[in-house]
Amino acid sequence: MKRIVILNPKSKHGHAQKVFESKKKELINDLGEFTIYYTTGPKDCTEKVRNVLLKKEFDQILIAGGDGSVNEAVNGYFQDGKAIKTKIPIGIINLGTGGDFIKSVEKKSKGYKEALIKNTYRMIDCGVTTLDKTKDPIYFINISSIGMGGEVNRQLKESSFQMGIAAYFYHTLSVLYKYDPPNCKIKYRSPDGKWNEFEFGLTNLFVCNSEYNGGGMWWAPKANFEDGVFDIVLVSKVPKLKLVATSHKVYTGKVSSMPGVKEFQATEVLVIPERTVSQEIDGEVREIDFLKKHDFYFKILPKSIPVIM
């Protein structure tokens, strides 16, 4: 079996290559020899994955990095707005800071290490998000959020304090103190096909294909990346002290009992804010022109990505 490991040496705050080297001998013992490709910059992983799929050079693609690297790889499975039909699956060697998506994969796998060795995989759902319904499509496999979450990730990446759950929680509280929730209208298609809409003050909206983000924040315990629907977690405008007092619940899967939280399922979502807000996609911040007003659109793509598990 021919395997390629795509390694982002800048993952884990520049320590990824050293961490990978410490695991390399064990990986070779388990998987045999493999080709290593070192990414050189943003989107390089996406292009490499797409080329591997189109040329059918390998039987397995392993991403050595965090959730951001996995997201880049997922985008390589699409070309010109369509999924590349392939039986070449993606696997994960977690070297990242958060490693949120792999938590859900390992929970669902009957034995992840064995699955990597045997190259067993399942087709799972993926999401796509665009600006103004058609512009700049980005695919995601874990969670995308708009509102405060994007600001948290933006501040986190600009800060020298980045490591671990403590850093994410600190930046969450810091952003919450300054954040002014805009009024929004949301339209969504429920699993029965009906469209619904309502208005709210946006603190955070999480569009969840899987369970965790933010280095262990358990936003969607019921999310299932094989059921063909998103789990939506909406945190509306409530007194900030109430959110701070109950913030520990995001780590125990009890988000539904927090003030201002509304949960529902959807296959499509359109959010129309009164002003443009930040968006994060699998932990990466989308570049947005804040001088222009943008709407945010999300759609589920059932069973579109082969993932080892």
LOSE-92944 format. One record per residue: x, y, z of N, C-alpha, C in turn. Coordinates in steps of 0.02 Angstrom, whole numbers, plus 50000, padded with zeros to 5 digits. Layout:
N
    npx    npy    npz   capx   capy   capz    cpx    cpy    cpz
      X      Y      Z      X      Y      Z      X      Y      Z
...
This chain:
309
    npx    npy    npz   capx   capy   capz    cpx    cpy    cpz
  50042  49940  50000  50000  50000  50000  50044  50063  50000
  50028  50109  49956  50067  50171  49951  50034  50225  49992
  50072  50252  50039  50046  50304  50083  50087  50368  50074
  50052  50425  50080  50087  50489  50083  50066  50525  50147
  50116  50550  50183  50104  50591  50243  50117  50664  50223
  50066  50705  50231  50074  50777  50217  50081  50812  50284
  50139  50842  50294  50158  50870  50359  50161  50946  50354
  50126  50979  50399  50131  51051  50406  50182  51066  50461
  50243  51085  50443  50295  51095  50494  50280  51154  50540
  50234  51198  50521  50217  51255  50563  50161  51240  50612
  50131  51181  50606  50079  51162  50654  50110  51154  50723
  50067  51155  50772  50090  51151  50842  50141  51207  50857
  50126  51267  50829  50167  51327  50840  50240  51316  50821
  50250  51281  50765  50317  51272  50738  50354  51211  50764
  50321  51172  50807  50354  51113  50836  50331  51048  50803
  50290  51052  50751  50260  50992  50722  50311  50943  50695
  50362  50968  50661  50411  50923  50631  50448  50884  50685
  50465  50917  50740  50499  50883  50794  50455  50830  50826
  50390  50847  50835  50343  50798  50863  50335  50739  50816
  50330  50754  50751  50322  50700  50702  50383  50654  50702
  50443  50683  50706  50503  50641  50706  50504  50594  50766
  50476  50616  50822  50474  50574  50881  50425  50515  50873
  50378  50522  50826  50329  50470  50814  50345  50428  50752
  50393  50451  50713  50405  50422  50647  50422  50348  50650
  50466  50328  50696  50486  50257  50700  50426  50212  50714
  50384  50233  50761  50325  50193  50777  50277  50190  50717
  50270  50245  50681  50227  50246  50623  50252  50198  50569
  50317  50198  50558  50346  50152  50508  50336  50080  50529
  50344  50066  50593  50332  49998  50618  50260  49976  50605
  50213  50022  50614  50142  50005  50605  50120  50005  50532
  50144  50054  50494  50117  50065  50427  50165  50046  50370
  50227  50036  50387  50277  50025  50334  50303  50092  50310
  50346  50091  50259  50375  50152  50233  50322  50195  50200
  50333  50261  50202  50286  50308  50170  50323  50368  50143
  50292  50402  50097  50319  50464  50070  50299  50522  50114
  50344  50569  50126  50328  50628  50166  50331  50690  50121
  50279  50730  50125  50277  50794  50089  50270  50850  50140
  50315  50898  50139  50313  50954  50185  50280  51014  50151
  50226  51039  50181  50192  51096  50151  50235  51159  50159
  50226  51204  50112  50269  51264  50110  50231  51328  50125
  50165  51324  50131  50127  51385  50145  50053  51372  50141
  50012  51424  50150  49939  51417  50148  49915  51387  50082
  49868  51342  50086  49835  51310  50028  49880  51259  49992
  49943  51253  50012  49987  51204  49980  49961  51133  49992
  49936  51120  50052  49908  51054  50068  49848  51040  50024
  49805  51089  50013  49746  51081  49970  49767  51059  49900
  49815  51093  49872  49837  51078  49804  49870  51009  49800
  49909  50992  49851  49943  50927  49850  49892  50871  49854
  49842  50877  49898  49791  50825  49904  49753  50818  49838
  49734  50874  49808  49697  50872  49744  49738  50837  49690
  49802  50851  49687  49845  50819  49637  49851  50744  49649
  49857  50724  49713  49861  50653  49730  49798  50617  49708
  49740  50648  49720  49676  50616  49702  49669  50610  49626
  49687  50662  49591  49678  50662  49518  49727  50615  49483
  49788  50611  49510  49839  50568  49480  49837  50496  49507
  49799  50486  49562  49792  50421  49594  49860  50390  49609
  49903  50431  49639  49973  50410  49653  49978  50367  49715
  49931  50376  49762  49936  50341  49827  49869  50310  49845
  49873  50264  49893  49812  50230  49916  49784  50262  49980
  49824  50302  50014  49804  50332  50077  49839  50399  50086
  49801  50448  50109  49828  50514  50124  49825  50525  50200
  49881  50538  50231  49884  50550  50303  49904  50623  50315
  49864  50658  50353  49879  50728  50369  49910  50732  50438
  49973  50755  50441  50008  50764  50504  50004  50838  50522
  49957  50853  50565  49946  50923  50584  49882  50930  50624
  49861  50991  50634  49801  51004  50673  49739  51011  50629
  49687  51040  50659  49624  51046  50623  49629  51091  50561
  49672  51141  50564  49682  51184  50505  49711  51146  50446
  49758  51102  50460  49788  51061  50406  49737  51012  50378
  49696  50984  50423  49643  50938  50400  49594  50976  50356
  49577  51037  50374  49531  51077  50334  49559  51090  50264
  49623  51107  50260  49654  51117  50194  49650  51054  50153
  49662  50997  50184  49658  50933  50147  49588  50920  50122
  49538  50932  50164  49468  50922  50145  49451  50963  50083
  49475  51024  50080  49461  51066  50022  49493  51039  49958
  49546  50998  49966  49576  50966  49908  49533  50911  49877
  49482  50889  49914  49437  50837  49888  49382  50867  49843
  49386  50932  49831  49336  50966  49789  49371  51005  49735
  49339  51008  49677  49366  51046  49621  49308  51076  49581
  49312  51140  49568  49259  51175  49530  49190  51163  49560
  49187  51163  49626  49123  51157  49661  49094  51087  49666
  49133  51038  49644  49109  50969  49646  49159  50924  49683
  49132  50873  49716  49176  50825  49751  49211  50781  49699
  49275  50769  49711  49313  50724  49668  49296  50652  49690
  49268  50613  49645  49249  50545  49663  49312  50503  49672
  49321  50477  49730  49383  50441  49745  49372  50390  49800
  49415  50340  49799  49417  50290  49853  49481  50297  49894
  49515  50354  49885  49576  50367  49923  49557  50406  49985
  49561  50375  50044  49536  50408  50105  49589  50452  50138
  49564  50494  50183  49607  50537  50222  49609  50511  50294
  49670  50510  50322  49680  50492  50392  49717  50548  50427
  49719  50546  50492  49747  50601  50531  49799  50576  50581
  49858  50607  50578  49908  50599  50630  49909  50665  50668
  49879  50667  50725  49867  50731  50759  49931  50760  50788
  49950  50818  50762  50007  50855  50789  49987  50926  50808
  49923  50943  50800  49900  51011  50809  49889  51030  50881
  49867  51092  50889  49855  51118  50956  49791  51092  50985
  49737  51092  50943  49672  51072  50968  49657  50999  50955
  49662  50978  50893  49646  50910  50875  49574  50893  50890
  49528  50939  50874  49458  50929  50893  49422  50878  50850
  49433  50879  50785  49398  50832  50741  49417  50760  50755
  49481  50748  50767  49504  50679  50777  49473  50649  50840
  49454  50691  50888  49419  50665  50948  49356  50627  50928
  49316  50658  50884  49253  50627  50863  49266  50565  50820
  49317  50568  50778  49333  50511  50735  49353  50451  50778
  49395  50462  50826  49418  50407  50869  49361  50379  50911
  49313  50421  50931  49256  50396  50968  49213  50349  50925
  49207  50364  50861  49165  50324  50817  49201  50263  50789
  49267  50265  50788  49306  50210  50761  49309  50152  50811
  49306  50091  50785  49313  50032  50828  49385  50019  50847
  49430  50055  50814  49502  50049  50828  49539  50089  50776
  49557  50152  50794  49583  50197  50743  49651  50174  50716
  49694  50151  50759  49760  50128  50736  49752  50070  50687
  49708  50024  50702  49696  49967  50658  49666  49990  50592
  49623  50041  50594  49593  50068  50533  49647  50099  50488
  49695  50134  50519  49750  50163  50480  49790  50108  50445
  49803  50054  50482  49843  50000  50454  49806  49966  50396
  49741  49953  50405  49702  49917  50354  49672  49963  50302
  49677  50029  50313  49649  50078  50266  49573  50072  50260
  49539  50057  50315  49466  50053  50314  49438  50123  50325
  49386  50140  50288  49358  50207  50292  49283  50206  50283
  49252  50263  50299  49181  50273  50288  49171  50341  50255
  49121  50346  50213  49104  50409  50182  49064  50451  50233
  49089  50511  50247  49055  50552  50297  49034  50619  50265
  48992  50654  50303  48967  50718  50279  49020  50773  50283
  49009  50824  50242  49052  50882  50241  49006  50943  50234
  49029  51000  50257  48991  51062  50247  49026  51108  50199
  48988  51152  50168  49017  51205  50127  48987  51271  50151
  49028  51323  50155  49004  51388  50176  49027  51440  50125
  48982  51486  50109  48997  51539  50061  48975  51606  50089
  49003  51659  50061  48980  51726  50075  48927  51745  50024
  48873  51774  50047  48819  51797  50002  48794  51740  49958
  48793  51679  49985  48766  51618  49956  48808  51587  49900
  48847  51626  49864  48884  51597  49808  48959  51612  49808
  48982  51661  49847  49051  51683  49841  49098  51645  49889
  49158  51632  49863  49213  51605  49904  49194  51543  49943
  49176  51488  49909  49158  51427  49947  49219  51397  49983
  49208  51379  50046  49257  51344  50085  49223  51283  50117
  49254  51226  50111  49225  51164  50137  49251  51153  50208
  49210  51122  50249  49231  51108  50318  49204  51041  50340
  49242  51009  50385  49225  50941  50406  49206  50938  50480
  49220  50992  50516  49209  50991  50588  49155  51043  50607
  49175  51104  50622  49129  51156  50644  49149  51223  50614
  49100  51261  50592  49111  51330  50573  49067  51374  50617
  49093  51431  50636  49053  51476  50678  49059  51547  50653
  49008  51587  50668  49010  51658  50653  48993  51696  50717
  49019  51757  50721  49008  51798  50780  49070  51801  50822
  49062  51791  50887  49117  51799  50934  49173  51748  50923
  49154  51687  50901  49204  51634  50891  49259  51653  50842
  49239  51687  50788  49288  51709  50739  49335  51761  50769
  49308  51805  50811  49350  51856  50843  49399  51824  50893
  49375  51772  50928  49418  51736  50974  49477  51705  50937
  49464  51672  50881  49518  51641  50843  49565  51692  50813
  49538  51749  50792  49580  51802  50766  49627  51828  50820
  49601  51842  50879  49643  51867  50934  49693  51815  50956
  49671  51751  50958  49716  51696  50978  49777  51692  50933
  49766  51697  50868  49822  51690  50821  49869  51749  50821
  49844  51807  50845  49886  51867  50848  49923  51872  50915
  49906  51828  50962  49933  51831  51029  49994  51784  51038
  50036  51800  51086  50091  51755  51104  50067  51700  51151
  50007  51709  51179  49978  51659  51225  49928  51618  51185
  49950  51559  51160  49910  51519  51114  49900  51447  51135
  49940  51422  51180  49940  51350  51192  49885  51328  51239
  49847  51277  51217  49803  51240  51261  49735  51271  51274
  49697  51235  51315  49629  51255  51332  49629  51322  51370
  49677  51333  51414  49680  51394  51453  49684  51456  51409
  49724  51451  51356  49732  51508  51310  49666  51523  51275
  49633  51471  51250  49570  51482  51215  49518  51512  51261
  49515  51487  51322  49466  51511  51370  49480  51584  51388
  49544  51601  51397  49563  51670  51413  49542  51717  51358
  49556  51699  51295  49538  51743  51239  49462  51747  51229
  49427  51693  51246  49354  51694  51243  49326  51747  51291
  49351  51748  51352  49327  51796  51401  49347  51867  51382
  49407  51874  51354  49431  51939  51333  49387  51969  51277
  49371  51927  51228  49329  51950  51172  49257  51963  51196
  49232  51919  51239  49164  51927  51265  49155  51996  51297
  49205  52018  51334  49201  52082  51369  49191  52140  51319
  49222  52136  51260  49220  52191  51211  49165  52182  51158
  49138  52122  51152  49095  52105  51095  49025  52136  51101
  49002  52165  51047  48934  52194  51043  48893  52153  50994
  48847  52110  51017  48810  52066  50973  48766  52103  50923
  48773  52091  50859  48730  52123  50809  48663  52087  50803
  48613  52123  50779  48550  52091  50764  48556  52053  50699
  48524  51995  50695  48528  51951  50636  48461  51921  50620
  48453  51902  50557  48398  51860  50536  48428  51793  50514
  48398  51738  50533  48420  51673  50511  48364  51638  50474
  48382  51607  50418  48336  51564  50381  48369  51495  50377
  48331  51443  50391  48360  51377  50388  48310  51325  50364
  48336  51274  50329  48295  51218  50306  48303  51161  50355
  48248  51143  50386  48249  51088  50435  48252  51021  50399
  48268  50966  50434  48274  50901  50401  48211  50879  50363
  48152  50905  50380  48091  50888  50344  48082  50929  50280
  48130  50973  50265  48128  51012  50204  48096  51081  50210
  48066  51096  50267  48032  51160  50276  48081  51215  50295
  48067  51275  50267  48108  51333  50285  48079  51369  50345
  48122  51391  50390  48102  51427  50450  48145  51490  50455
  48120  51540  50491  48161  51599  50502  48142  51635  50566
  48191  51669  50596  48179  51710  50655  48236  51760  50661
  48228  51808  50706  48279  51858  50718  48307  51851  50789
  48369  51872  50797  48403  51864  50862  48463  51909  50866
  48490  51918  50927  48553  51952  50936  48609  51901  50938
  48658  51908  50893  48708  51856  50883  48769  51863  50929
  48774  51817  50976  48837  51810  51012  48880  51759  50975
  48853  51700  50963  48889  51648  50925  48839  51603  50890
  48856  51581  50831  48817  51530  50797  48866  51476  50774
  48855  51415  50796  48898  51359  50778  48860  51312  50731
  48890  51301  50673  48862  51254  50624  48905  51191  50629
  48876  51139  50659  48917  51082  50682  48904  51020  50639
  48958  50997  50607  48958  50932  50575  48984  50879  50624
  49022  50902  50673  49051  50859  50723  49044  50893  50792
  49077  50867  50843  49060  50884  50912  49099  50941  50944
  49165  50944  50931  49209  50987  50971  49242  51042  50929
  49257  51098  50962  49305  51145  50933  49337  51185  50990
  49383  51230  50974  49414  51271  51025  49456  51233  51075
  49485  51177  51054  49529  51139  51099  49491  51102  51153
  49433  51074  51135  49396  51033  51183  49329  51059  51204
  49308  51117  51176  49241  51142  51191  49189  51096  51157
  49145  51069  51197  49099  51016  51174  49031  51047  51157
  49029  51080  51100  48970  51118  51081  48911  51074  51060
  48925  51018  51030  48870  50979  50999  48877  50905  51013
  48860  50883  51074  48868  50812  51092  48828  50765  51047
  48774  50789  51017  48732  50746  50975  48750  50749  50901
  48798  50790  50883  48816  50797  50812  48844  50731  50786
  48825  50715  50725  48845  50652  50694  48862  50665  50621
  48925  50657  50603  48945  50673  50534  48925  50619  50483
  48879  50576  50503  48853  50527  50455  48776  50530  50449
  48745  50583  50476  48671  50584  50476  48642  50633  50425
  48684  50669  50387  48658  50711  50333  48629  50777  50356
  48640  50798  50419  48615  50862  50443  48667  50896  50487
  48663  50962  50491  48702  51000  50539  48666  51002  50605
  48703  51004  50660  48676  51023  50725  48695  51096  50736
  48644  51139  50743  48655  51210  50751  48650  51228  50825
  48700  51265  50849  48700  51290  50918  48704  51366  50914
  48650  51398  50935  48645  51471  50932  48650  51499  51003
  48698  51544  51013  48703  51580  51077  48682  51652  51063
  48622  51670  51087  48596  51736  51073  48619  51786  51126
  48598  51848  51117  48619  51902  51161  48588  51894  51230
  48630  51885  51281  48607  51882  51350  48658  51920  51392
  48642  51937  51454  48692  51970  51497  48757  51931  51500
  48812  51967  51492  48877  51934  51486  48897  51895  51549
  48878  51922  51607  48895  51887  51669  48862  51819  51674
  48803  51812  51644  48770  51746  51643  48809  51696  51601
  48836  51720  51545  48877  51676  51503  48941  51656  51538
  48973  51704  51571  49035  51689  51607  49022  51639  51663
  48967  51648  51699  48951  51604  51756  48937  51533  51736
  48915  51523  51674  48898  51455  51651  48947  51429  51598
  49001  51465  51587  49046  51448  51532  49079  51380  51540
  49085  51355  51602  49116  51289  51612  49076  51234  51577
  49013  51247  51563  48970  51195  51534  48990  51177  51462
  49027  51221  51429  49047  51205  51360  49099  51149  51359
  49130  51134  51415  49179  51080  51418  49149  51014  51443
  49086  51016  51464  49055  50955  51490  48996  50932  51448
  48986  50965  51390  48931  50944  51346  48862  50965  51370
  48859  51016  51413  48795  51039  51440  48777  51108  51415
  48795  51122  51352  48782  51187  51323  48708  51204  51322
  48666  51154  51312  48594  51166  51306  48563  51199  51368
  48597  51192  51425  48570  51222  51487  48598  51292  51500
  48638  51318  51454  48665  51386  51462  48612  51437  51441
  48613  51497  51470  48564  51548  51452  48573  51571  51379
  48518  51581  51344  48520  51607  51276  48536  51557  51222
  48540  51493  51241  48559  51442  51192  48497  51411  51160
  48499  51406  51095  48446  51373  51056  48479  51322  51011
  48452  51261  51007  48480  51208  50967  48428  51182  50917
  48450  51167  50856  48406  51137  50806  48449  51105  50752
  48419  51067  50709  48454  51035  50653  48434  51068  50588
  48479  51067  50539  48466  51098  50474  48510  51067  50421
  48487  51072  50359  48528  51051  50302  48556  51112  50265
  48523  51169  50273  48547  51233  50245  48534  51288  50295
  48579  51337  50297  48572  51393  50343  48595  51456  50308
  48555  51510  50315  48575  51575  50290  48569  51625  50348
  48624  51658  50365  48624  51708  50419  48636  51776  50388
  48592  51823  50405  48594  51891  50377  48604  51939  50435
  48666  51958  50450  48679  52004  50506  48673  52077  50484
  48659  52120  50532  48653  52191  50515  48721  52222  50498
  48773  52190  50520  48841  52210  50501  48883  52147  50493
  48936  52151  50454  48978  52093  50443  49015  52072  50507
  49016  52008  50520  49049  51981  50580  49104  51933  50559
  49143  51911  50607  49197  51864  50593  49171  51793  50585
  49208  51753  50547  49191  51683  50537  49254  51641  50546
  49246  51586  50582  49300  51536  50584  49275  51471  50555
  49319  51435  50522  49302  51374  50486  49353  51321  50505
  49332  51271  50543  49378  51220  50569  49438  51252  50604
  49425  51306  50641  49478  51338  50679  49517  51391  50643
  49505  51398  50577  49541  51448  50538  49496  51509  50525
  49523  51568  50528  49484  51630  50520  49478  51646  50446
  49416  51656  50423  49406  51676  50353  49426  51750  50344
  49461  51764  50290  49477  51834  50274  49415  51868  50245
  49394  51922  50277  49332  51956  50258  49344  52031  50253
  49314  52061  50203  49315  52134  50196  49259  52162  50241
  49278  52189  50298  49228  52212  50347  49196  52279  50325
  49221  52309  50272  49191  52370  50247  49128  52355  50206
  49120  52292  50187  49062  52270  50149  49018  52226  50193
  48953  52229  50180  48907  52187  50218  48902  52119  50184
  48908  52065  50224  48905  51997  50197  48855  51955  50236
  48820  51912  50198  48779  51860  50228  48820  51796  50228
  48800  51747  50270  48837  51685  50276  48791  51626  50262
  48813  51584  50217  48771  51527  50196  48809  51462  50209
  48771  51411  50231  48800  51345  50246  48755  51291  50216
  48786  51239  50190  48748  51182  50162  48784  51117  50178
  48746  51066  50196  48775  51000  50210  48783  50961  50145
  48838  50925  50138  48852  50883  50080  48859  50811  50106
  48805  50772  50105  48806  50705  50137  48855  50658  50103
  48889  50620  50145  48933  50565  50124  48978  50586  50065
  49017  50638  50074  49057  50665  50020  49132  50656  50029
  49154  50636  50089  49226  50631  50103  49242  50562  50133
  49291  50525  50103  49312  50461  50133  49361  50472  50190
  49342  50453  50251  49384  50464  50310  49399  50397  50344
  49462  50386  50359  49483  50324  50392  49455  50323  50463
  49423  50267  50480  49400  50258  50549  49380  50185  50561
